[in-house]
Amino acid sequence: MLARPSQTKYKKVFKGKIKGKEQKVVLPVLGGCVLKALEIGRISSKEIEALRKVITRKLKRMGKLQFKIFPNIPVTSKPIEVRMGKGKGSVDSWIARVKPGRILCTVIGVKPSLAYSALKSASNKLSIKTWITSNS
């Protein structure tokens, strides 16, 4: 099931600009591997779900997977063949804004080689460049 927030303050938001780098520096847990973003981007809830599926298949229900991002920003779109004007469209999907240096997910409790291969195959599902770091 695709993630979306249970409630939001506003129904629709502006697109906005994503500037700067991630301020929080979080070190990976001892024996864990992390997937870190290298560039600015918008990650959809579908991409996050694809990440989750690929990593859980590779790990075969061993270890622990933690996501550090959540799609909390709505993206609107108008239906096909609708003329310009007449207001903003309805909410179509949800995204998470990502800055460089942001940790996307963490894998704990498995061999570093297995965690690296799972995160490597999962990073192919994303629309941004990523880096895999381990603290073993």
Order of alpha helices (4+ residues) and beta strands (2+ residues): beta-beta-alpha-beta-beta-beta-beta-alpha-beta
